[in-house]
Amino acid sequence: MTLQDFATRDIAFILPTLNEEAHIGGVLDTVREHAGHGFSFEVIVVDNGSSDRTVEIAVEKGAICLRAPGCTISSLRNLGASRAGAGVLIFLDADVYLGQGWGERIGAVIARLHLEPDIITGSLYGISDESNWIERIWFAPRTTRTQINYINGGHLIIHRSLFSTVGGFDPKLETGEDCEFCARARTMGARIENDPGLRVVHAGYPKSVKRFFARERWHGRGDYRSVKTLASSKPALLSLANLCMAVTCTIGIVSCPQPWWAFAGAYVLFLACVSLAAAIHRYRGKLSSGFLGAVFLYMVYITARTVSMVDVVIQSLTVRRPVRASG
């Protein structure tokens, strides 16, 4: 069997959705444009209870639509994979558009996965031509990384046999399921490879500092599932140090006679220095036009991840046990 035989086998796109009418039609158009030449493919949309026209649009575009309201995104992806009949699974988010050159590259990728099914590939999200300063400074430089630990679940490509061996995504996780899935796969000998040639554009990147904060606050929850996940995450450890500093300075403000602003200033200085060090590491010591912006975004990032840690702690403390009805 030749590489061409492998490359023309079926592929399945699996898209979890929830109120994605703004993008689902355009995303499915790019799927048809880039995957429809030389490939037999299916598109499976697994909807989490949309109240807009997401499902209607997906059906109009020829997708198979499944409904699973109230599920985690992991469960949606697992359900889509169980319905797919293809040998190669492509997990795609409903706001991630296939970019220029994707269709020309995917044939070689599919052929390789059939020959080497122990690889998890895909690519890190790119930014659109209408990107803002946050996207250009924070997200754009990530697309060409070669040393990575996981592939985003919004553009993850895997052979069905490996997906089955790993056991799918953990349905209990609200976020961070892609990172956990890849970590589990690595323990089984899988290799994680970013392929920048598979260019995709993420339309859902935050366009404001407020949305950037909210995004990182949500995504940070995945690092605090256990002591083990916290200890293995550099952002989580950094957030823990930041939380300790914040608590110490707050106690100082409340209990000490010194001017309150001295403790507040000490905390801000700590956060700024840590963010400066992170930006220097990111830019490898080279100053550029986005350096100061990166320092500011690191301050927002660390703060958001710290708040995320507090969210998880509060949630764990306020979970109520079911009350038994009295006889």
C-alpha positions in Angstrom: 0.0 0.0 0.0 1.4 3.4 -1.0 1.3 6.7 0.9 -1.3 7.9 -1.6 -3.6 5.0 -0.5 -3.2 6.1 3.1 -3.8 9.7 2.4 -7.2 9.1 0.7 -8.7 7.2 3.6 -11.6 8.8 5.5 -11.2 11.5 8.1 -13.7 12.7 10.6 -14.0 16.3 12.0 -15.6 16.4 15.4 -16.8 19.8 16.6 -18.4 20.5 20.1 -20.7 23.4 20.0 -22.7 25.7 22.2 -24.3 28.8 20.7 -21.8 29.1 17.9 -24.0 30.5 15.1 -21.6 33.4 14.5 -18.8 31.0 13.3 -20.1 27.5 12.7 -21.1 28.1 9.1 -17.8 29.7 8.1 -15.8 27.0 9.9 -17.6 24.3 8.0 -17.1 26.1 4.8 -13.3 26.0 5.4 -13.6 22.3 6.2 -15.3 21.7 2.8 -12.8 23.9 1.0 -9.6 22.3 2.4 -10.6 18.7 3.1 -12.9 18.2 0.1 -10.2 17.6 -2.5 -9.0 14.0 -2.6 -10.5 13.1 0.8 -13.7 11.3 1.9 -14.6 13.1 5.2 -17.5 13.4 7.6 -18.3 16.2 10.0 -19.9 15.5 13.3 -21.2 18.4 15.4 -22.0 17.5 19.0 -24.2 20.3 20.5 -24.3 21.1 24.2 -27.8 22.6 24.1 -27.5 25.7 21.9 -30.4 28.2 22.0 -29.4 29.9 18.7 -29.2 28.6 15.1 -26.0 26.6 15.6 -27.5 23.2 14.9 -29.7 24.5 12.1 -26.7 26.0 10.3 -24.6 22.8 10.8 -27.4 20.7 9.3 -27.6 23.0 6.3 -23.9 22.6 5.8 -24.2 18.8 5.7 -22.9 18.0 9.2 -24.2 15.1 11.3 -25.6 16.6 14.4 -25.8 15.0 17.8 -27.4 16.7 20.9 -25.9 16.3 24.4 -27.0 19.2 26.6 -25.4 19.7 30.0 -22.2 17.7 29.2 -18.5 18.7 29.6 -16.6 19.4 26.4 -14.7 16.2 27.0 -18.0 14.2 26.9 -19.0 16.0 23.7 -15.7 15.1 22.0 -15.9 11.5 23.2 -19.4 11.2 21.9 -18.4 12.5 18.5 -15.5 10.1 18.3 -17.7 7.2 19.1 -20.0 8.1 16.2 -17.2 8.7 13.7 -16.4 5.9 11.2 -13.0 7.3 10.1 -9.5 6.1 11.0 -8.2 9.6 11.7 -10.0 11.9 14.0 -9.7 15.7 13.8 -11.0 17.5 16.8 -11.9 21.1 15.8 -13.5 23.9 17.8 -16.4 25.7 16.2 -14.5 29.0 16.1 -11.3 27.6 14.6 -11.0 28.1 10.9 -8.8 26.0 8.6 -6.2 28.3 7.0 -4.3 28.6 3.8 -2.2 25.5 3.0 -4.1 23.2 5.4 -5.5 21.1 2.6 -2.2 20.7 0.9 -0.5 19.6 4.1 -3.1 17.2 5.6 -2.5 14.4 3.1 1.0 13.8 4.3 -0.1 14.1 7.9 -2.8 11.4 7.5 -0.4 9.1 5.7 2.1 9.5 8.5 -0.5 8.8 11.2 -1.4 5.5 9.5 2.2 4.5 9.5 3.0 6.0 12.9 -0.2 6.0 14.9 1.6 6.9 18.2 1.7 10.6 17.2 -0.7 13.3 18.4 -0.5 16.3 16.1 -2.4 19.4 14.9 -1.2 22.9 15.4 -1.3 25.8 17.9 -3.9 28.4 16.9 -2.9 31.3 14.7 -4.4 34.8 14.7 -6.6 36.5 12.1 -5.7 39.4 9.9 -8.0 41.5 12.1 -6.0 40.7 15.2 -5.4 43.2 18.0 -2.4 43.9 20.2 -3.2 41.2 22.7 -3.3 38.5 20.0 -0.2 39.7 18.3 1.9 39.9 21.5 0.5 37.0 23.5 -0.8 34.4 21.1 0.9 34.8 17.7 4.5 33.8 18.9 3.2 30.5 20.2 2.3 29.1 16.8 5.8 28.0 15.8 6.8 26.3 19.0 8.4 22.9 18.5 8.8 21.8 22.1 5.3 21.4 23.4 3.6 19.2 26.0 0.1 19.2 24.4 -2.0 20.1 21.5 -5.1 22.3 22.0 -8.3 20.2 21.8 -9.6 22.8 19.3 -7.2 21.4 16.6 -6.0 18.0 17.6 -5.4 15.2 15.1 -5.0 11.6 16.2 -5.4 8.1 14.9 -8.4 6.3 16.2 -6.3 3.5 17.6 -4.3 5.8 19.8 -7.4 7.7 20.9 -9.0 4.4 22.0 -5.8 3.2 23.7 -5.6 6.5 25.7 -9.3 6.1 26.6 -10.6 9.4 25.3 -10.9 12.7 27.1 -11.6 12.7 30.8 -15.4 13.5 31.0 -15.1 14.9 34.5 -12.9 17.9 33.5 -14.4 21.3 32.9 -11.2 22.6 31.3 -7.7 21.5 30.7 -8.9 18.2 29.2 -6.6 18.5 26.2 -3.5 18.9 28.4 -4.5 16.0 30.6 -5.3 13.8 27.6 -1.9 14.5 26.1 -0.1 13.9 29.4 -1.9 10.5 29.7 -0.9 9.7 26.1 2.7 10.6 26.7 2.9 8.0 29.6 1.8 5.4 27.0 4.6 6.4 24.6 2.8 8.9 22.4 4.6 11.8 20.8 3.2 15.3 20.7 4.1 17.3 17.6 3.0 20.8 16.6 2.8 21.1 12.8 2.7 24.8 11.8 2.0 23.8 8.2 -1.5 22.9 9.4 -2.4 26.6 9.8 -5.7 27.4 11.6 -7.1 30.7 12.8 -8.8 31.0 16.1 -11.6 33.6 16.0 -12.3 33.3 19.7 -9.2 34.9 21.1 -9.9 37.7 23.6 -10.1 41.2 22.1 -9.9 43.1 25.4 -8.0 42.9 28.7 -11.2 42.0 30.5 -11.9 39.0 28.2 -8.2 38.0 28.4 -8.5 37.9 32.2 -11.7 35.9 32.0 -10.2 33.4 29.6 -7.2 32.8 31.8 -9.3 32.6 34.9 -11.3 29.9 33.4 -8.5 27.9 31.8 -6.5 28.0 35.0 -9.0 25.8 36.8 -7.5 22.8 35.0 -4.2 23.2 36.9 -5.8 22.8 40.3 -7.5 19.5 40.0 -5.1 17.9 42.5 -1.8 18.6 44.3 -0.1 16.6 41.5 -1.4 18.8 38.7 -0.6 21.9 40.6 3.0 20.8 41.3 3.5 19.9 37.6 2.4 23.3 36.3 4.7 26.2 36.3 1.9 28.8 36.0 0.1 27.1 38.9 3.2 27.3 41.1 3.7 30.9 40.1 0.1 31.6 41.0 0.5 30.0 44.3 3.5 32.2 45.1 1.5 35.2 44.0 -1.4 34.2 46.3 1.0 33.8 49.3 2.4 37.2 48.6 -1.0 38.7 48.3 -2.2 37.1 51.5 0.9 38.2 53.4 0.6 41.8 52.2 -3.2 41.8 53.0 -2.4 40.7 56.6 0.2 43.4 56.8 -2.2 46.1 55.7 -4.8 44.9 58.3 -2.6 44.3 61.3 0.5 46.5 61.1 0.7 50.2 62.0 2.8 51.1 58.9 1.2 52.9 56.0 -1.1 50.5 54.1 0.4 51.6 50.8 3.8 50.1 51.7 2.4 46.6 51.7 0.3 47.3 48.6 3.4 48.7 46.9 5.4 45.6 47.9 2.8 43.4 46.3 2.7 45.3 43.1 6.5 45.4 42.9 6.6 41.6 43.4 4.0 41.0 40.7 5.8 43.4 38.3 9.2 41.8 38.9 7.9 38.3 38.3 6.1 39.5 35.2 9.2 41.2 33.9 11.2 38.0 34.5 8.6 36.0 32.6 8.6 38.4 29.7 12.4 38.4 29.5 12.3 34.6 29.4 9.6 34.7 26.7 11.6 37.1 24.5 15.0 35.4 25.4 16.3 38.6 26.7 15.7 40.5 23.4 13.7 43.8 23.6 11.0 44.3 21.0 8.1 46.5 20.4 5.8 44.1 22.3 8.0 43.7 25.4 6.2 46.1 27.7 2.9 44.8 26.5 4.0 41.3 27.4 5.0 42.4 30.9 1.6 44.0 31.4 -0.2 40.9 30.1 1.8 38.6 32.4 0.6 40.7 35.3 -3.0 40.1 34.1 -2.3 36.5 33.4 -0.8 35.7 36.8 -3.5 37.6 38.6 -6.2 35.7 36.6 -4.6 32.4 37.4 -4.4 33.3 41.1 -8.1 34.2 41.2 -8.8 30.9 39.4 -7.0 29.1 42.3 -9.2 30.9 44.8 -12.3 30.0 42.8 -11.4 26.3 43.0 -10.7 26.5 46.7 -14.0 28.3 47.4 -15.9 25.8 45.2 -14.4 22.8 47.0 -15.3 24.3 50.4 -18.9 25.2 49.5 -19.9 21.9 47.7 -22.7 20.6 49.8 -23.4 17.0 50.5 -26.8 15.7 49.5 -29.2 15.9 52.4 -31.1 12.7 53.2 -34.8 12.9 53.5 -36.0 12.0 56.9 -38.4 9.1 57.3 
